[in-house]
């Protein structure tokens, strides 16, 4: 796609949760997770395309926190207990989880495989907002003014991740790269799901989408100028 690349408009923090994570950092993540009720979760369907589960802690008045949870059998018992506790906070019944597609069971299966969480311990329904499910109607109402009566190009298949690329392209005229096994690409997919979820829930109008596109255009222009400046400095 010959479109500007999707990059987050807002800054975010990242934390790798792996075998080197300290109890102190985990305690800090507990505190941050308690402060919000909105989370986005993403992982690649093909384990060969990524060894992590990405969880965005959405903080309305501050930058998001991206948790990159490694799929590993090498955690200590203390780390496993802390990961269990963190995920229990995230899956609390007061919270909402944004996903792209009906894949909660798939994600839970991965967590249970690595002994990082036990789904059966949850005694309440999890509030899941499937962005894929709601996106089509929002898109049709916003851009055409009536419900969809036929498939739109962004909705090729419920279980194919590439349709997220088309959803971002058709809505924001931006390219979301999902083809490379790249850390930043996976982060961006999680952030893109959050962007679409908030747009749908806040019922953005076509005018607001155009304003968003203009903001992205300005951001890309600044990024291009910075790259040119860096290249010029390195060549002198």
Secondary structure, 3 states (H helix, E strand, C coil): CCCEECCCCCCEEEEEECCCCCHHHHHHHHHHHHCCCEEEEECCCCHHHCCEEEEEECCCCCCEEEEEEECCCCCCHHHHHHHHHHHHHHCCCCCEEEECCCCHHHHHHHHHHCCCCCHHHCCCCCEEEEHHHHHHHHHHHHHCCCCCCCCCCCCCCCCCCHHHHHHHHHHHCEECCCCCCCHHHHHHHHHHHHHHHHHHHCCCCHHHHHHHHHHHHHHHHHHHHHHHHHHHHHCC
